Structures are given as C-alpha cells and as structure tokens.
Amino acid sequence: MQPVFLPPKIRMMKRCQRCGSVYPRKAADCPVCNDVEDGPALEALKKQRKAGLVSFGLMDISFLLAAAILLLLLLGSAL
C-alpha cells in the first residue's frame, strides 16, 4: 500500500507594518526590517523592495507574453 501524500503545512503569514514584507506569524519580529532604524534607512529599504517588486512584475509580464507568442506559433504550425 502506498503512503498517502499530504501537502506541507501552510504557515500563517503576517504583513509587517513598517516595511510591508510578509513573514511567518510565529516569528516575534519581521526579519527584514528588524535591525533597520527608523528614518532614512527604513525609507531606503522600502524603496529597494518596491523597485524589486516592480521589476518582478515586468519579468512576469514578459514571460507571459513570450509564452503566448510560443503558443500561437505552435498552433499556427499545426494548422
């Protein structure tokens, strides 16, 4: 008899009020901004994270566009 596959336990996450990142609810403090002082350092961290999220969004759109073109080429060659 095969063992039953159980998906890994989903950890509950919490959003940080200071930097906006997501971390496990069981953690006492946010590991991203825990050691960052308020002021310019925190603002720089927020700006850096936002720039990373924007670039990831552009990469995501580029991947979807490339996949759509590839799919159209495959469908066009099948006809």
PDB file of N, CA, C and O in Angstrom:
ATOM      1  N   MET A   1       0.843  -1.183   0.000  1.00  0.00           N
ATOM      2  CA  MET A   1       0.000   0.000   0.000  1.00  0.00           C
ATOM      3  C   MET A   1       0.885   1.242   0.000  1.00  0.00           C
ATOM      4  O   MET A   1       1.834   1.339   0.779  1.00  0.00           O
ATOM      5  N   GLN A   2       0.570   2.181  -0.872  1.00  0.00           N
ATOM      6  CA  GLN A   2       1.328   3.421  -0.997  1.00  0.00           C
ATOM      7  C   GLN A   2       0.994   4.367   0.145  1.00  0.00           C
ATOM      8  O   GLN A   2      -0.161   4.462   0.560  1.00  0.00           O
ATOM      9  N   PRO A   3       2.012   5.072   0.659  1.00  0.00           N
ATOM     10  CA  PRO A   3       1.705   6.085   1.677  1.00  0.00           C
ATOM     11  C   PRO A   3       0.932   7.248   1.052  1.00  0.00           C
ATOM     12  O   PRO A   3       1.137   7.582  -0.115  1.00  0.00           O
ATOM     13  N   VAL A   4       0.071   7.841   1.814  1.00  0.00           N
ATOM     14  CA  VAL A   4      -0.752   8.950   1.344  1.00  0.00           C
ATOM     15  C   VAL A   4       0.082  10.227   1.344  1.00  0.00           C
ATOM     16  O   VAL A   4       0.728  10.553   2.340  1.00  0.00           O
ATOM     17  N   PHE A   5       0.066  10.946   0.229  1.00  0.00           N
ATOM     18  CA  PHE A   5       0.792  12.207   0.135  1.00  0.00           C
ATOM     19  C   PHE A   5      -0.014  13.306   0.811  1.00  0.00           C
ATOM     20  O   PHE A   5      -1.181  13.522   0.482  1.00  0.00           O
ATOM     21  N   LEU A   6       0.595  13.979   1.731  1.00  0.00           N
ATOM     22  CA  LEU A   6      -0.034  15.120   2.387  1.00  0.00           C
ATOM     23  C   LEU A   6       0.764  16.367   2.050  1.00  0.00           C
ATOM     24  O   LEU A   6       1.985  16.376   2.208  1.00  0.00           O
ATOM     25  N   PRO A   7       0.107  17.408   1.595  1.00  0.00           N
ATOM     26  CA  PRO A   7       0.842  18.633   1.267  1.00  0.00           C
ATOM     27  C   PRO A   7       1.473  19.236   2.520  1.00  0.00           C
ATOM     28  O   PRO A   7       0.992  19.015   3.631  1.00  0.00           O
ATOM     29  N   PRO A   8       2.547  19.996   2.338  1.00  0.00           N
ATOM     30  CA  PRO A   8       3.169  20.615   3.511  1.00  0.00           C
ATOM     31  C   PRO A   8       2.201  21.571   4.198  1.00  0.00           C
ATOM     32  O   PRO A   8       1.330  22.167   3.564  1.00  0.00           O
ATOM     33  N   LYS A   9       2.375  21.698   5.488  1.00  0.00           N
ATOM     34  CA  LYS A   9       1.502  22.553   6.280  1.00  0.00           C
ATOM     35  C   LYS A   9       1.666  24.012   5.849  1.00  0.00           C
ATOM     36  O   LYS A   9       2.786  24.509   5.735  1.00  0.00           O
ATOM     37  N   ILE A  10       0.568  24.676   5.615  1.00  0.00           N
ATOM     38  CA  ILE A  10       0.614  26.080   5.216  1.00  0.00           C
ATOM     39  C   ILE A  10       0.830  26.931   6.454  1.00  0.00           C
ATOM     40  O   ILE A  10       0.054  26.889   7.409  1.00  0.00           O
ATOM     41  N   ARG A  11       1.903  27.703   6.411  1.00  0.00           N
ATOM     42  CA  ARG A  11       2.193  28.564   7.555  1.00  0.00           C
ATOM     43  C   ARG A  11       1.359  29.830   7.445  1.00  0.00           C
ATOM     44  O   ARG A  11       1.178  30.380   6.359  1.00  0.00           O
ATOM     45  N   MET A  12       0.874  30.265   8.542  1.00  0.00           N
ATOM     46  CA  MET A  12       0.138  31.522   8.574  1.00  0.00           C
ATOM     47  C   MET A  12       1.136  32.661   8.506  1.00  0.00           C
ATOM     48  O   MET A  12       2.141  32.660   9.217  1.00  0.00           O
ATOM     49  N   MET A  13       0.864  33.616   7.665  1.00  0.00           N
ATOM     50  CA  MET A  13       1.782  34.723   7.449  1.00  0.00           C
ATOM     51  C   MET A  13       1.189  36.016   7.990  1.00  0.00           C
ATOM     52  O   MET A  13      -0.022  36.129   8.177  1.00  0.00           O
ATOM     53  N   LYS A  14       2.049  36.977   8.236  1.00  0.00           N
ATOM     54  CA  LYS A  14       1.641  38.279   8.745  1.00  0.00           C
ATOM     55  C   LYS A  14       2.402  39.349   7.978  1.00  0.00           C
ATOM     56  O   LYS A  14       3.575  39.161   7.654  1.00  0.00           O
ATOM     57  N   ARG A  15       1.749  40.471   7.684  1.00  0.00           N
ATOM     58  CA  ARG A  15       2.397  41.576   6.967  1.00  0.00           C
ATOM     59  C   ARG A  15       2.976  42.561   7.971  1.00  0.00           C
ATOM     60  O   ARG A  15       2.313  42.941   8.936  1.00  0.00           O
ATOM     61  N   CYS A  16       4.213  42.970   7.739  1.00  0.00           N
ATOM     62  CA  CYS A  16       4.908  43.911   8.616  1.00  0.00           C
ATOM     63  C   CYS A  16       4.337  45.315   8.426  1.00  0.00           C
ATOM     64  O   CYS A  16       4.120  45.757   7.297  1.00  0.00           O
ATOM     65  N   GLN A  17       4.100  46.001   9.520  1.00  0.00           N
ATOM     66  CA  GLN A  17       3.561  47.365   9.472  1.00  0.00           C
ATOM     67  C   GLN A  17       4.623  48.382   9.061  1.00  0.00           C
ATOM     68  O   GLN A  17       4.286  49.439   8.529  1.00  0.00           O
ATOM     69  N   ARG A  18       5.902  48.081   9.299  1.00  0.00           N
ATOM     70  CA  ARG A  18       6.979  49.024   8.992  1.00  0.00           C
ATOM     71  C   ARG A  18       7.410  48.963   7.534  1.00  0.00           C
ATOM     72  O   ARG A  18       7.469  49.993   6.862  1.00  0.00           O
ATOM     73  N   CYS A  19       7.717  47.744   7.030  1.00  0.00           N
ATOM     74  CA  CYS A  19       8.288  47.643   5.681  1.00  0.00           C
ATOM     75  C   CYS A  19       7.340  47.017   4.667  1.00  0.00           C
ATOM     76  O   CYS A  19       7.575  47.129   3.464  1.00  0.00           O
ATOM     77  N   GLY A  20       6.279  46.365   5.118  1.00  0.00           N
ATOM     78  CA  GLY A  20       5.305  45.793   4.201  1.00  0.00           C
ATOM     79  C   GLY A  20       5.614  44.382   3.752  1.00  0.00           C
ATOM     80  O   GLY A  20       4.854  43.815   2.967  1.00  0.00           O
ATOM     81  N   SER A  21       6.712  43.788   4.225  1.00  0.00           N
ATOM     82  CA  SER A  21       7.028  42.423   3.814  1.00  0.00           C
ATOM     83  C   SER A  21       6.169  41.434   4.591  1.00  0.00           C
ATOM     84  O   SER A  21       5.536  41.788   5.586  1.00  0.00           O
ATOM     85  N   VAL A  22       6.158  40.197   4.125  1.00  0.00           N
ATOM     86  CA  VAL A  22       5.359  39.148   4.742  1.00  0.00           C
ATOM     87  C   VAL A  22       6.311  38.179   5.433  1.00  0.00           C
ATOM     88  O   VAL A  22       7.333  37.796   4.863  1.00  0.00           O
ATOM     89  N   TYR A  23       5.980  37.784   6.655  1.00  0.00           N
ATOM     90  CA  TYR A  23       6.817  36.863   7.415  1.00  0.00           C
ATOM     91  C   TYR A  23       5.925  35.937   8.235  1.00  0.00           C
ATOM     92  O   TYR A  23       4.749  36.237   8.435  1.00  0.00           O
ATOM     93  N   PRO A  24       6.471  34.805   8.717  1.00  0.00           N
ATOM     94  CA  PRO A  24       5.649  33.843   9.476  1.00  0.00           C
ATOM     95  C   PRO A  24       5.080  34.460  10.746  1.00  0.00           C
ATOM     96  O   PRO A  24       5.749  35.231  11.434  1.00  0.00           O
ATOM     97  N   ARG A  25       3.854  34.114  11.039  1.00  0.00           N
ATOM     98  CA  ARG A  25       3.154  34.660  12.205  1.00  0.00           C
ATOM     99  C   ARG A  25       3.847  34.276  13.511  1.00  0.00           C
ATOM    100  O   ARG A  25       3.780  35.022  14.488  1.00  0.00           O
ATOM    101  N   LYS A  26       4.503  33.133  13.536  1.00  0.00           N
ATOM    102  CA  LYS A  26       5.163  32.682  14.754  1.00  0.00           C
ATOM    103  C   LYS A  26       6.407  33.501  15.097  1.00  0.00           C
ATOM    104  O   LYS A  26       6.843  33.507  16.248  1.00  0.00           O
ATOM    105  N   ALA A  27       6.979  34.189  14.113  1.00  0.00           N
ATOM    106  CA  ALA A  27       8.179  34.991  14.375  1.00  0.00           C
ATOM    107  C   ALA A  27       7.806  36.195  15.229  1.00  0.00           C
ATOM    108  O   ALA A  27       6.727  36.767  15.070  1.00  0.00           O
ATOM    109  N   ALA A  28       8.698  36.574  16.131  1.00  0.00           N
ATOM    110  CA  ALA A  28       8.423  37.696  17.032  1.00  0.00           C
ATOM    111  C   ALA A  28       8.449  39.025  16.287  1.00  0.00           C
ATOM    112  O   ALA A  28       7.566  39.863  16.474  1.00  0.00           O
ATOM    113  N   ASP A  29       9.462  39.217  15.442  1.00  0.00           N
ATOM    114  CA  ASP A  29       9.609  40.464  14.684  1.00  0.00           C
ATOM    115  C   ASP A  29       9.859  40.143  13.224  1.00  0.00           C
ATOM    116  O   ASP A  29      10.205  39.015  12.871  1.00  0.00           O
ATOM    117  N   CYS A  30       9.680  41.139  12.387  1.00  0.00           N
ATOM    118  CA  CYS A  30       9.953  41.000  10.958  1.00  0.00           C
ATOM    119  C   CYS A  30      11.459  40.814  10.747  1.00  0.00           C
ATOM    120  O   CYS A  30      12.247  41.644  11.200  1.00  0.00           O
ATOM    121  N   PRO A  31      11.871  39.740  10.068  1.00  0.00           N
ATOM    122  CA  PRO A  31      13.303  39.535   9.859  1.00  0.00           C
ATOM    123  C   PRO A  31      13.912  40.497   8.839  1.00  0.00           C
ATOM    124  O   PRO A  31      15.133  40.648   8.795  1.00  0.00           O
ATOM    125  N   VAL A  32      13.090  41.143   8.026  1.00  0.00           N
ATOM    126  CA  VAL A  32      13.605  42.056   7.012  1.00  0.00           C
ATOM    127  C   VAL A  32      14.017  43.394   7.616  1.00  0.00           C
ATOM    128  O   VAL A  32      15.117  43.883   7.356  1.00  0.00           O
ATOM    129  N   CYS A  33      13.142  43.984   8.417  1.00  0.00           N
ATOM    130  CA  CYS A  33      13.427  45.324   8.943  1.00  0.00           C
ATOM    131  C   CYS A  33      13.713  45.313  10.444  1.00  0.00           C
ATOM    132  O   CYS A  33      13.688  46.363  11.084  1.00  0.00           O
ATOM    133  N   ASN A  34      13.981  44.153  11.001  1.00  0.00           N
ATOM    134  CA  ASN A  34      14.220  44.029  12.431  1.00  0.00           C
ATOM    135  C   ASN A  34      15.400  44.876  12.891  1.00  0.00           C
ATOM    136  O   ASN A  34      15.330  45.523  13.935  1.00  0.00           O
ATOM    137  N   ASP A  35      16.485  44.874  12.115  1.00  0.00           N
ATOM    138  CA  ASP A  35      17.694  45.579  12.525  1.00  0.00           C
ATOM    139  C   ASP A  35      17.853  46.945  11.867  1.00  0.00           C
ATOM    140  O   ASP A  35      18.909  47.566  11.990  1.00  0.00           O
ATOM    141  N   VAL A  36      16.822  47.424  11.171  1.00  0.00           N
ATOM    142  CA  VAL A  36      16.889  48.717  10.485  1.00  0.00           C
ATOM    143  C   VAL A  36      16.260  49.789  11.367  1.00  0.00           C
ATOM    144  O   VAL A  36      15.158  49.614  11.886  1.00  0.00           O
ATOM    145  N   GLU A  37      16.970  50.895  11.531  1.00  0.00           N
ATOM    146  CA  GLU A  37      16.464  52.020  12.325  1.00  0.00           C
ATOM    147  C   GLU A  37      15.403  52.787  11.539  1.00  0.00           C
ATOM    148  O   GLU A  37      15.402  52.756  10.308  1.00  0.00           O
ATOM    149  N   ASP A  38      14.504  53.472  12.237  1.00  0.00           N
ATOM    150  CA  ASP A  38      13.519  54.326  11.582  1.00  0.00           C
ATOM    151  C   ASP A  38      14.236  55.499  10.929  1.00  0.00           C
ATOM    152  O   ASP A  38      15.314  55.900  11.368  1.00  0.00           O
ATOM    153  N   GLY A  39      13.637  56.041   9.888  1.00  0.00           N
ATOM    154  CA  GLY A  39      14.211  57.206   9.232  1.00  0.00           C
ATOM    155  C   GLY A  39      14.677  56.868   7.823  1.00  0.00           C
ATOM    156  O   GLY A  39      14.027  56.098   7.117  1.00  0.00           O
ATOM    157  N   PRO A  40      15.809  57.448   7.413  1.00  0.00           N
ATOM    158  CA  PRO A  40      16.275  57.271   6.032  1.00  0.00           C
ATOM    159  C   PRO A  40      16.594  55.816   5.680  1.00  0.00           C
ATOM    160  O   PRO A  40      16.370  55.391   4.547  1.00  0.00           O
ATOM    161  N   ALA A  41      17.111  55.054   6.637  1.00  0.00           N
ATOM    162  CA  ALA A  41      17.452  53.659   6.353  1.00  0.00           C
ATOM    163  C   ALA A  41      16.198  52.847   6.048  1.00  0.00           C
ATOM    164  O   ALA A  41      16.204  52.014   5.143  1.00  0.00           O
ATOM    165  N   LEU A  42      15.138  53.081   6.788  1.00  0.00           N
ATOM    166  CA  LEU A  42      13.886  52.359   6.549  1.00  0.00           C
ATOM    167  C   LEU A  42      13.259  52.781   5.225  1.00  0.00           C
ATOM    168  O   LEU A  42      12.723  51.947   4.494  1.00  0.00           O
ATOM    169  N   GLU A  43      13.324  54.066   4.919  1.00  0.00           N
ATOM    170  CA  GLU A  43      12.786  54.552   3.642  1.00  0.00           C
ATOM    171  C   GLU A  43      13.570  53.952   2.470  1.00  0.00           C
ATOM    172  O   GLU A  43      12.979  53.611   1.446  1.00  0.00           O
ATOM    173  N   ALA A  44      14.888  53.821   2.608  1.00  0.00           N
ATOM    174  CA  ALA A  44      15.709  53.222   1.551  1.00  0.00           C
ATOM    175  C   ALA A  44      15.338  51.753   1.367  1.00  0.00           C
ATOM    176  O   ALA A  44      15.279  51.260   0.240  1.00  0.00           O
ATOM    177  N   LEU A  45      15.091  51.059   2.469  1.00  0.00           N
ATOM    178  CA  LEU A  45      14.685  49.657   2.395  1.00  0.00           C
ATOM    179  C   LEU A  45      13.343  49.520   1.680  1.00  0.00           C
ATOM    180  O   LEU A  45      13.178  48.635   0.840  1.00  0.00           O
ATOM    181  N   LYS A  46      12.387  50.384   2.005  1.00  0.00           N
ATOM    182  CA  LYS A  46      11.077  50.346   1.344  1.00  0.00           C
ATOM    183  C   LYS A  46      11.213  50.599  -0.154  1.00  0.00           C
ATOM    184  O   LYS A  46      10.583  49.919  -0.964  1.00  0.00           O
ATOM    185  N   LYS A  47      12.043  51.586  -0.519  1.00  0.00           N
ATOM    186  CA  LYS A  47      12.241  51.925  -1.932  1.00  0.00           C
ATOM    187  C   LYS A  47      12.889  50.758  -2.674  1.00  0.00           C
ATOM    188  O   LYS A  47      12.522  50.455  -3.809  1.00  0.00           O
ATOM    189  N   GLN A  48      13.852  50.107  -2.027  1.00  0.00           N
ATOM    190  CA  GLN A  48      14.535  48.971  -2.640  1.00  0.00           C
ATOM    191  C   GLN A  48      13.560  47.813  -2.858  1.00  0.00           C
ATOM    192  O   GLN A  48      13.572  47.185  -3.916  1.00  0.00           O
ATOM    193  N   ARG A  49      12.725  47.530  -1.872  1.00  0.00           N
ATOM    194  CA  ARG A  49      11.750  46.450  -2.004  1.00  0.00           C
ATOM    195  C   ARG A  49      10.728  46.761  -3.089  1.00  0.00           C
ATOM    196  O   ARG A  49      10.349  45.874  -3.854  1.00  0.00           O
ATOM    197  N   LYS A  50      10.280  48.012  -3.164  1.00  0.00           N
ATOM    198  CA  LYS A  50       9.302  48.395  -4.177  1.00  0.00           C
ATOM    199  C   LYS A  50       9.894  48.269  -5.579  1.00  0.00           C
ATOM    200  O   LYS A  50       9.213  47.814  -6.498  1.00  0.00           O
ATOM    201  N   ALA A  51      11.153  48.668  -5.750  1.00  0.00           N
ATOM    202  CA  ALA A  51      11.808  48.547  -7.054  1.00  0.00           C
ATOM    203  C   ALA A  51      11.931  47.081  -7.447  1.00  0.00           C
ATOM    204  O   ALA A  51      11.766  46.740  -8.618  1.00  0.00           O
ATOM    205  N   GLY A  52      12.220  46.209  -6.483  1.00  0.00           N
ATOM    206  CA  GLY A  52      12.309  44.781  -6.767  1.00  0.00           C
ATOM    207  C   GLY A  52      10.978  44.201  -7.174  1.00  0.00           C
ATOM    208  O   GLY A  52      10.916  43.356  -8.067  1.00  0.00           O
ATOM    209  N   LEU A  53       9.913  44.639  -6.534  1.00  0.00           N
ATOM    210  CA  LEU A  53       8.580  44.142  -6.870  1.00  0.00           C
ATOM    211  C   LEU A  53       8.149  44.605  -8.251  1.00  0.00           C
ATOM    212  O   LEU A  53       7.502  43.853  -8.979  1.00  0.00           O
ATOM    213  N   VAL A  54       8.498  45.832  -8.624  1.00  0.00           N
ATOM    214  CA  VAL A  54       8.144  46.341  -9.946  1.00  0.00           C
ATOM    215  C   VAL A  54       8.895  45.570 -11.015  1.00  0.00           C
ATOM    216  O   VAL A  54       8.308  45.202 -12.033  1.00  0.00           O
ATOM    217  N   SER A  55      10.188  45.316 -10.807  1.00  0.00           N
ATOM    218  CA  SER A  55      10.958  44.582 -11.809  1.00  0.00           C
ATOM    219  C   SER A  55      10.450  43.151 -11.934  1.00  0.00           C
ATOM    220  O   SER A  55      10.450  42.593 -13.032  1.00  0.00           O
ATOM    221  N   PHE A  56      10.019  42.549 -10.829  1.00  0.00           N
ATOM    222  CA  PHE A  56       9.454  41.208 -10.893  1.00  0.00           C
ATOM    223  C   PHE A  56       8.166  41.225 -11.701  1.00  0.00           C
ATOM    224  O   PHE A  56       7.910  40.294 -12.464  1.00  0.00           O
ATOM    225  N   GLY A  57       7.349  42.262 -11.551  1.00  0.00           N
ATOM    226  CA  GLY A  57       6.114  42.367 -12.320  1.00  0.00           C
ATOM    227  C   GLY A  57       6.376  42.471 -13.806  1.00  0.00           C
ATOM    228  O   GLY A  57       5.653  41.875 -14.604  1.00  0.00           O
ATOM    229  N   LEU A  58       7.414  43.228 -14.197  1.00  0.00           N
ATOM    230  CA  LEU A  58       7.773  43.337 -15.608  1.00  0.00           C
ATOM    231  C   LEU A  58       8.286  42.012 -16.147  1.00  0.00           C
ATOM    232  O   LEU A  58       7.998  41.647 -17.286  1.00  0.00           O
ATOM    233  N   MET A  59       9.045  41.291 -15.328  1.00  0.00           N
ATOM    234  CA  MET A  59       9.543  39.988 -15.745  1.00  0.00           C
ATOM    235  C   MET A  59       8.383  39.020 -15.927  1.00  0.00           C
ATOM    236  O   MET A  59       8.386  38.212 -16.856  1.00  0.00           O
ATOM    237  N   ASP A  60       7.406  39.095 -15.059  1.00  0.00           N
ATOM    238  CA  ASP A  60       6.231  38.246 -15.134  1.00  0.00           C
ATOM    239  C   ASP A  60       5.463  38.493 -16.431  1.00  0.00           C
ATOM    240  O   ASP A  60       5.069  37.547 -17.113  1.00  0.00           O
ATOM    241  N   ILE A  61       5.255  39.755 -16.768  1.00  0.00           N
ATOM    242  CA  ILE A  61       4.538  40.106 -17.991  1.00  0.00           C
ATOM    243  C   ILE A  61       5.317  39.651 -19.219  1.00  0.00           C
ATOM    244  O   ILE A  61       4.730  39.151 -20.179  1.00  0.00           O
ATOM    245  N   SER A  62       6.638  39.822 -19.192  1.00  0.00           N
ATOM    246  CA  SER A  62       7.468  39.394 -20.318  1.00  0.00           C
ATOM    247  C   SER A  62       7.373  37.887 -20.524  1.00  0.00           C
ATOM    248  O   SER A  62       7.290  37.419 -21.659  1.00  0.00           O
ATOM    249  N   PHE A  63       7.385  37.132 -19.439  1.00  0.00           N
ATOM    250  CA  PHE A  63       7.279  35.678 -19.539  1.00  0.00           C
ATOM    251  C   PHE A  63       5.932  35.272 -20.126  1.00  0.00           C
ATOM    252  O   PHE A  63       5.873  34.397 -20.989  1.00  0.00           O
ATOM    253  N   LEU A  64       4.860  35.893 -19.671  1.00  0.00           N
ATOM    254  CA  LEU A  64       3.540  35.559 -20.196  1.00  0.00           C
ATOM    255  C   LEU A  64       3.417  35.904 -21.675  1.00  0.00           C
ATOM    256  O   LEU A  64       2.811  35.156 -22.442  1.00  0.00           O
ATOM    257  N   LEU A  65       3.988  37.027 -22.072  1.00  0.00           N
ATOM    258  CA  LEU A  65       3.960  37.423 -23.475  1.00  0.00           C
ATOM    259  C   LEU A  65       4.740  36.431 -24.329  1.00  0.00           C
ATOM    260  O   LEU A  65       4.279  36.046 -25.404  1.00  0.00           O
ATOM    261  N   ALA A  66       5.915  36.012 -23.864  1.00  0.00           N
ATOM    262  CA  ALA A  66       6.714  35.030 -24.606  1.00  0.00           C
ATOM    263  C   ALA A  66       5.976  33.702 -24.702  1.00  0.00           C
ATOM    264  O   ALA A  66       6.013  33.057 -25.750  1.00  0.00           O
ATOM    265  N   ALA A  67       5.310  33.281 -23.641  1.00  0.00           N
ATOM    266  CA  ALA A  67       4.550  32.029 -23.661  1.00  0.00           C
ATOM    267  C   ALA A  67       3.382  32.119 -24.642  1.00  0.00           C
ATOM    268  O   ALA A  67       3.099  31.154 -25.350  1.00  0.00           O
ATOM    269  N   ALA A  68       2.707  33.257 -24.691  1.00  0.00           N
ATOM    270  CA  ALA A  68       1.589  33.435 -25.616  1.00  0.00           C
ATOM    271  C   ALA A  68       2.071  33.389 -27.069  1.00  0.00           C
ATOM    272  O   ALA A  68       1.421  32.779 -27.917  1.00  0.00           O
ATOM    273  N   ILE A  69       3.198  34.026 -27.355  1.00  0.00           N
ATOM    274  CA  ILE A  69       3.741  34.005 -28.721  1.00  0.00           C
ATOM    275  C   ILE A  69       4.129  32.590 -29.110  1.00  0.00           C
ATOM    276  O   ILE A  69       3.857  32.155 -30.229  1.00  0.00           O
ATOM    277  N   LEU A  70       4.762  31.871 -28.198  1.00  0.00           N
ATOM    278  CA  LEU A  70       5.146  30.490 -28.471  1.00  0.00           C
ATOM    279  C   LEU A  70       3.914  29.622 -28.727  1.00  0.00           C
ATOM    280  O   LEU A  70       3.918  28.785 -29.630  1.00  0.00           O
ATOM    281  N   LEU A  71       2.883  29.819 -27.950  1.00  0.00           N
ATOM    282  CA  LEU A  71       1.646  29.057 -28.141  1.00  0.00           C
ATOM    283  C   LEU A  71       1.018  29.364 -29.501  1.00  0.00           C
ATOM    284  O   LEU A  71       0.548  28.456 -30.185  1.00  0.00           O
ATOM    285  N   LEU A  72       1.008  30.625 -29.890  1.00  0.00           N
ATOM    286  CA  LEU A  72       0.463  30.989 -31.197  1.00  0.00           C
ATOM    287  C   LEU A  72       1.291  30.385 -32.333  1.00  0.00           C
ATOM    288  O   LEU A  72       0.739  29.942 -33.340  1.00  0.00           O
ATOM    289  N   LEU A  73       2.596  30.371 -32.170  1.00  0.00           N
ATOM    290  CA  LEU A  73       3.436  29.752 -33.194  1.00  0.00           C
ATOM    291  C   LEU A  73       3.183  28.251 -33.301  1.00  0.00           C
ATOM    292  O   LEU A  73       3.142  27.711 -34.406  1.00  0.00           O
ATOM    293  N   LEU A  74       3.017  27.582 -32.184  1.00  0.00           N
ATOM    294  CA  LEU A  74       2.728  26.146 -32.202  1.00  0.00           C
ATOM    295  C   LEU A  74       1.373  25.859 -32.824  1.00  0.00           C
ATOM    296  O   LEU A  74       1.231  24.913 -33.599  1.00  0.00           O
ATOM    297  N   LEU A  75       0.376  26.669 -32.488  1.00  0.00           N
ATOM    298  CA  LEU A  75      -0.955  26.467 -33.061  1.00  0.00           C
ATOM    299  C   LEU A  75      -0.958  26.788 -34.557  1.00  0.00           C
ATOM    300  O   LEU A  75      -1.637  26.117 -35.334  1.00  0.00           O
ATOM    301  N   GLY A  76      -0.202  27.807 -34.959  1.00  0.00           N
ATOM    302  CA  GLY A  76      -0.129  28.177 -36.371  1.00  0.00           C
ATOM    303  C   GLY A  76       0.556  27.107 -37.206  1.00  0.00           C
ATOM    304  O   GLY A  76       0.168  26.874 -38.350  1.00  0.00           O
ATOM    305  N   SER A  77       1.564  26.459 -36.653  1.00  0.00           N
ATOM    306  CA  SER A  77       2.263  25.419 -37.413  1.00  0.00           C
ATOM    307  C   SER A  77       1.445  24.135 -37.478  1.00  0.00           C
ATOM    308  O   SER A  77       1.637  23.331 -38.390  1.00  0.00           O
ATOM    309  N   ALA A  78       0.541  23.929 -36.534  1.00  0.00           N
ATOM    310  CA  ALA A  78      -0.301  22.726 -36.540  1.00  0.00           C
ATOM    311  C   ALA A  78      -1.394  22.811 -37.597  1.00  0.00           C
ATOM    312  O   ALA A  78      -1.899  21.784 -38.049  1.00  0.00           O
ATOM    313  N   LEU A  79      -1.755  24.003 -37.986  1.00  0.00           N
ATOM    314  CA  LEU A  79      -2.817  24.155 -38.990  1.00  0.00           C
ATOM    315  C   LEU A  79      -2.210  24.048 -40.326  1.00  0.00           C
ATOM    316  O   LEU A  79      -2.911  24.145 -41.332  1.00  0.00           O
TER     317      LEU A  79
END
